[in-house]
């Protein structure tokens, strides 16, 4: 998790926001449409130049986030890739 998104290192801030969204449809709609503003309201300021997109999983749709290629990427052998 991005450091700016996880102030305490335990995911509590994000979990708290998700819990609030589950109770408040208007807050959830705002988070989906304008995440930077809502995150700032919950003391999670988005760094300049960072684009934030919020998507919601459902029973019939799951989003998988492909992480960015890490700096100094490591080459893997075909055998390592097969696992």
C-alpha positions in Angstrom: 0.0 0.0 0.0 1.3 3.5 -0.8 2.8 5.2 2.2 0.7 8.3 1.8 -2.4 6.1 1.8 -1.4 4.1 4.9 -0.5 6.7 7.5 -0.2 4.3 10.4 1.2 1.4 8.5 -1.6 -0.9 9.3 -4.3 0.1 6.8 -6.6 1.4 9.5 -7.2 4.8 7.7 -8.3 3.2 4.5 -10.3 0.5 6.4 -12.1 3.3 8.3 -13.0 5.1 5.1 -14.3 1.9 3.5 -16.4 1.2 6.6 -17.8 4.8 6.4 -18.6 4.3 2.7 -20.5 1.1 3.4 -22.8 3.0 5.8 -23.1 6.1 3.7 -24.0 5.8 0.0 -23.4 9.5 -0.6 -19.9 9.3 0.8 -19.2 6.2 -1.4 -20.5 8.0 -4.5 -18.2 11.0 -3.7 -15.2 8.7 -3.2 -15.9 7.0 -6.5 -16.3 10.3 -8.4 -13.8 12.6 -6.6 -11.4 10.4 -4.6 -8.7 13.1 -4.0 -11.1 15.4 -2.1 -12.6 12.5 0.0 -9.1 11.1 0.8 -7.9 14.5 1.9 -11.0 14.8 4.2 -9.8 11.6 5.8 -6.2 12.9 6.2 -4.8 11.0 3.3 -3.5 13.7 1.0 -2.8 12.6 -2.6 0.7 13.6 -3.8 0.8 16.1 -6.7 0.7 14.4 -10.0 -0.8 11.2 -8.6 -4.0 10.0 -10.3 -6.4 8.0 -8.1 -9.1 5.8 -9.4 -11.6 4.0 -7.2 -13.4 0.9 -8.4 -15.8 -1.4 -6.5 -15.7 -5.1 -6.6 -19.0 -7.0 -6.8 -20.2 -10.6 -6.6 -19.8 -10.9 -10.4 -16.8 -8.5 -11.0 -13.4 -8.4 -9.4 -10.7 -5.9 -10.2 -7.1 -7.0 -10.0 -4.5 -4.3 -9.8 -1.3 -5.0 -11.8 1.5 -3.4 -9.8 4.0 -1.1 -11.6 7.3 -2.6 -12.6 9.6 -2.1 -9.6 12.6 0.0 -10.0 15.6 -2.1 -11.0 13.4 -4.9 -12.2 14.8 -8.4 -11.9 15.0 -10.7 -14.9 13.3 -14.1 -14.2 14.1 -17.3 -15.9 11.4 -19.2 -17.8 11.4 -21.7 -15.0 10.8 -19.0 -12.4 8.0 -17.5 -14.5 6.3 -20.9 -14.7 5.6 -21.0 -11.0 
